[in-house]
Amino acid sequence: MSALSLDSIVSRRPEIMTSMLDDEMVMMDLSKGMYHMLEPVGTCIWNDLEHPRTVRDLCVALVERYDVDFQTCQEQVQAFLARLLEAGLLRQHAGSVP
């Protein structure tokens, strides 16, 4: 799929195993034998992606929770989500949010 825009729809892959270790989330992709760690904000984003949602909706929710302006949030979230997509941890959906 193409680069992420504010209207891109993403969700986490349900087969990714997760566990909390102190205040960080450990994510295990058993099919690739890889694990990844997320800090608290990344964990918040991961939890928000249980169901498909747009990057815009995700950013709006984060701006409400954290002291960050929308532009900065958008840039950082798009970069973070792109890394998760590249690692195969997320799905990018076509169409609209169900």
RONUVEX-102237 format. One record per residue: residue in one letter; residue number from 1; y, z, x of N, C-alpha, C in turn. Coordinates in steps of 0.2 Angstrom, whole numbers, plus 2048, in hexadecimal, padded with zeros to 3 digits. Atoms other than C-alpha are relative to their C-alpha. Layout:
<sites>
<site a; NUM; <Y; Z; X>; <Y; Z; X>; <Y; Z; X>>
...
</sites>
This chain:
<sites>
<site m; 1; <7FA; 800; 804>; <800; 800; 800>; <806; 800; 804>>
<site s; 2; <7FA; 800; 7FC>; <812; 7FF; 805>; <803; 806; 802>>
<site a; 3; <7FC; 7F9; 7FE>; <81E; 80C; 80D>; <802; 804; 7FA>>
<site l; 4; <7FE; 7FC; 805>; <822; 81A; 802>; <807; 800; 7FE>>
<site s; 5; <7F9; 7FF; 803>; <831; 81A; 7F7>; <801; 806; 7FB>>
<site l; 6; <7FF; 7FA; 805>; <838; 827; 7EB>; <7FC; 7FF; 7FA>>
<site d; 7; <804; 802; 806>; <82E; 81E; 7DD>; <7F9; 800; 802>>
<site s; 8; <807; 800; 7FE>; <81E; 81E; 7E7>; <7FC; 806; 7FD>>
<site i; 9; <804; 7FB; 803>; <810; 828; 7DE>; <7FA; 802; 805>>
<site v; 10; <805; 7FD; 7FC>; <805; 833; 7E9>; <7FC; 806; 7FD>>
<site s; 11; <804; 7FA; 802>; <7F7; 840; 7E7>; <7FB; 801; 806>>
<site r; 12; <805; 7FE; 7FB>; <7EB; 849; 7F2>; <7FA; 7FE; 7FF>>
<site r; 13; <807; 802; 802>; <7DA; 843; 7F4>; <7FC; 807; 7FF>>
<site p; 14; <803; 7FA; 802>; <7CF; 850; 7EB>; <7FA; 802; 804>>
<site e; 15; <805; 7FE; 7FC>; <7C1; 84F; 7F7>; <802; 804; 807>>
<site i; 16; <7FE; 7FC; 7FA>; <7CB; 857; 805>; <800; 807; 7FF>>
<site m; 17; <801; 7F8; 800>; <7C6; 869; 808>; <806; 803; 803>>
<site t; 18; <7FB; 7FC; 7FE>; <7D3; 876; 80A>; <7FE; 807; 800>>
<site s; 19; <801; 7F9; 800>; <7D4; 888; 80F>; <806; 803; 803>>
<site m; 20; <7FA; 7FD; 7FD>; <7E2; 894; 813>; <7FE; 804; 806>>
<site l; 21; <801; 7FC; 7FA>; <7E3; 89C; 824>; <807; 803; 802>>
<site d; 22; <7F9; 7FD; 7FF>; <7F2; 8A8; 825>; <804; 7FD; 7FB>>
<site d; 23; <7FC; 804; 804>; <800; 89E; 81E>; <800; 7F9; 801>>
<site e; 24; <801; 807; 7FF>; <7FA; 88D; 823>; <7FA; 7FE; 7FC>>
<site m; 25; <806; 803; 803>; <7EE; 882; 81A>; <7FC; 7FB; 805>>
<site v; 26; <805; 804; 7FC>; <7DF; 87A; 823>; <7FD; 7FB; 7FB>>
<site m; 27; <803; 806; 804>; <7DA; 869; 81C>; <7FA; 7FD; 803>>
<site m; 28; <806; 803; 7FC>; <7C9; 862; 820>; <7FE; 7FA; 7FC>>
<site d; 29; <803; 806; 803>; <7C4; 850; 81D>; <7F9; 7FF; 803>>
<site l; 30; <807; 7FF; 7FD>; <7B1; 852; 81F>; <7FE; 7F9; 801>>
<site s; 31; <802; 806; 7FF>; <7AF; 83F; 81D>; <802; 7FD; 807>>
<site k; 32; <7FD; 803; 7F9>; <7B9; 83C; 82E>; <7FE; 806; 805>>
<site g; 33; <801; 7FB; 7FB>; <7B4; 84D; 836>; <807; 802; 803>>
<site m; 34; <7F9; 7FE; 7FD>; <7C7; 851; 838>; <803; 806; 7FC>>
<site y; 35; <7FC; 7FB; 804>; <7D2; 860; 833>; <807; 7FF; 802>>
<site h; 36; <7F9; 800; 800>; <7E4; 862; 831>; <803; 806; 7FE>>
<site m; 37; <7FD; 7F9; 802>; <7F0; 871; 830>; <807; 7FE; 7FD>>
<site l; 38; <7F9; 801; 803>; <7FF; 872; 824>; <803; 807; 800>>
<site e; 39; <7FC; 7FA; 800>; <80D; 87F; 826>; <802; 801; 7F9>>
<site p; 40; <7FE; 7FF; 807>; <814; 887; 816>; <803; 7FB; 7FC>>
<site v; 41; <7FD; 805; 804>; <81F; 879; 810>; <7FB; 7FA; 7FF>>
<site g; 42; <805; 805; 801>; <811; 86C; 813>; <7FB; 802; 7FB>>
<site t; 43; <805; 7FD; 805>; <805; 878; 809>; <803; 7FF; 7F9>>
<site c; 44; <7FD; 801; 807>; <812; 878; 7FB>; <800; 7F9; 7FE>>
<site i; 45; <800; 807; 802>; <813; 865; 7FB>; <7F9; 7FE; 7FE>>
<site w; 46; <807; 801; 801>; <800; 864; 7FC>; <7FE; 802; 7F9>>
<site n; 47; <802; 7FD; 806>; <7FE; 870; 7ED>; <803; 7FC; 7FA>>
<site d; 48; <7FD; 803; 805>; <80B; 866; 7E3>; <7FD; 7F9; 7FF>>
<site l; 49; <803; 806; 800>; <801; 856; 7E6>; <7F9; 800; 7FD>>
<site e; 50; <807; 800; 803>; <7F1; 85C; 7DC>; <800; 7FA; 7FB>>
<site h; 51; <800; 805; 805>; <7F6; 84F; 7CF>; <805; 7FB; 802>>
<site p; 52; <7FB; 805; 7FE>; <7FF; 83E; 7D2>; <807; 802; 7FE>>
<site r; 53; <7F9; 800; 802>; <812; 83F; 7D3>; <804; 7FC; 805>>
<site t; 54; <7FC; 805; 7FC>; <820; 835; 7DA>; <803; 804; 806>>
<site v; 55; <7FD; 7FD; 7FB>; <828; 839; 7EA>; <807; 803; 7FE>>
<site r; 56; <7F9; 7FE; 802>; <839; 83B; 7E1>; <7FE; 807; 7FC>>
<site d; 57; <801; 7FA; 804>; <831; 849; 7D5>; <7FE; 805; 805>>
<site l; 58; <801; 7FC; 7FA>; <82A; 851; 7E5>; <806; 803; 803>>
<site c; 59; <7F9; 7FE; 7FD>; <83B; 851; 7ED>; <804; 805; 7FC>>
<site v; 60; <7FC; 7FC; 805>; <844; 858; 7DE>; <7FD; 807; 800>>
<site a; 61; <803; 7F9; 800>; <837; 867; 7DD>; <802; 803; 807>>
<site l; 62; <7FF; 7FD; 7F9>; <839; 86A; 7F0>; <808; 802; 801>>
<site v; 63; <7F8; 7FE; 7FF>; <84D; 86A; 7EF>; <801; 806; 7FC>>
<site e; 64; <7FF; 7FA; 804>; <84C; 877; 7E1>; <7FD; 806; 803>>
<site r; 65; <803; 7FA; 7FD>; <840; 882; 7EB>; <803; 802; 807>>
<site y; 66; <7FE; 7FF; 7F9>; <848; 880; 7FD>; <807; 7FE; 800>>
<site d; 67; <7F9; 801; 7FE>; <859; 880; 804>; <801; 7F9; 804>>
<site v; 68; <800; 807; 7FD>; <859; 86D; 808>; <804; 7FB; 7FB>>
<site d; 69; <7FD; 806; 804>; <864; 85E; 802>; <7FB; 7FB; 7FF>>
<site f; 70; <805; 805; 802>; <85B; 850; 7F9>; <7FF; 7FB; 805>>
<site q; 71; <801; 805; 7FB>; <85E; 843; 807>; <7FB; 802; 805>>
<site t; 72; <805; 7FD; 7FB>; <856; 84E; 814>; <7F9; 801; 7FE>>
<site c; 73; <807; 7FF; 803>; <848; 853; 809>; <7FC; 7F9; 800>>
<site q; 74; <804; 806; 801>; <844; 841; 805>; <7FE; 7FD; 806>>
<site e; 75; <802; 803; 7FA>; <844; 83B; 817>; <7FA; 804; 803>>
<site q; 76; <805; 7FC; 7FD>; <839; 84A; 81D>; <7F9; 7FF; 7FB>>
<site v; 77; <806; 800; 804>; <82D; 849; 80E>; <7FD; 7F9; 800>>
<site q; 78; <803; 807; 7FF>; <82B; 836; 80F>; <7FC; 7FF; 807>>
<site a; 79; <803; 800; 7F9>; <827; 838; 822>; <7F9; 804; 800>>
<site f; 80; <806; 7FC; 801>; <81B; 846; 81E>; <7FA; 7FD; 7FC>>
<site l; 81; <805; 803; 804>; <812; 83D; 810>; <7FD; 7FA; 803>>
<site a; 82; <802; 806; 7FC>; <811; 82D; 81B>; <7FA; 802; 805>>
<site r; 83; <805; 7FE; 7FB>; <807; 837; 828>; <7FA; 802; 7FC>>
<site l; 84; <806; 7FE; 804>; <7FC; 83F; 81B>; <7FC; 7F9; 7FD>>
<site l; 85; <804; 806; 802>; <7F8; 82D; 814>; <7FD; 7FD; 806>>
<site e; 86; <803; 803; 7FB>; <7F5; 827; 825>; <7FA; 803; 802>>
<site a; 87; <806; 7FC; 7FF>; <7E9; 835; 828>; <7FA; 7FF; 7FB>>
<site g; 88; <805; 801; 805>; <7E0; 830; 818>; <7FF; 806; 7FB>>
<site l; 89; <800; 7F9; 804>; <7E4; 841; 80F>; <803; 7FF; 7F9>>
<site l; 90; <7FD; 802; 806>; <7EE; 839; 801>; <7FE; 7FA; 7FD>>
<site r; 91; <801; 807; 803>; <7EC; 82B; 7F4>; <807; 7FE; 7FE>>
<site q; 92; <7FA; 803; 803>; <7FB; 820; 7F0>; <7FE; 7FC; 7FA>>
<site h; 93; <802; 803; 806>; <7FA; 81A; 7DE>; <805; 7FA; 7FE>>
<site a; 94; <7FB; 805; 803>; <801; 80A; 7D6>; <801; 802; 7F9>>
<site g; 95; <7FF; 7FE; 807>; <809; 80B; 7C5>; <805; 806; 7FF>>
<site s; 96; <7FC; 7FA; 802>; <811; 81A; 7BD>; <7FC; 806; 800>>
<site v; 97; <803; 7FA; 800>; <80D; 82C; 7BD>; <7FC; 801; 7F9>>
<site p; 98; <804; 7FF; 806>; <7FF; 830; 7B0>; <803; 806; 7FC>>
</sites>
